[in-house]
Amino acid sequence: MEEIAGQKPLITRRLRVEPLSQLTQTLAEHYEKKRAHHSIDYPKIYDRDLRRIFSADPKHHRSPMAAAFLRRNPRQDQANRFQVDRRVSADARFRFDDMIGRCRELKLRAVGSERQLRMEFIVLLTAKTVHSLYSPSRRQWLAL
């Protein structure tokens, strides 16, 4: 500390925060640039399965977005509630978020019976999670 005592600091300017009135990009654009910069990509391995459940056909443009459909928790009755329980493995939670992100990128739409779509998605998520848990590359980590 004694070597630098009395010396002028190398960085003398402060970070300037732009006033809100001067901002030219939306928050979505900001995060899209940030995601592109940090190369956060959702795995494309789910594409075939997600397209089997949801639709990318332009004729369904009025149907709800698949990503929003999956994020939503219906409040009708307990039997029809769909949510990925936080107690489920972190692997399933991670896959769920990846699949939702990929649905958003592919601009998939939820077309058809809500109950059927949810059931098909739960089966897909379960199958992918079980497959990863019991794949040969992870076998050494399973406690028997």
Secondary structure, DSSP 8 states (H G I E B T S, - for coil): -TTTTT---S---------GGG--S-HHHHHHHHHHHHT----GGGHHHHHHHSB--GGGTTS-BHHHHHH----S-GGG-----TTS-HHHHHHHHHHHHHHHHHT-B--S-HHHHHHHHHHHHHHHHHHHHTSGGGGGG---
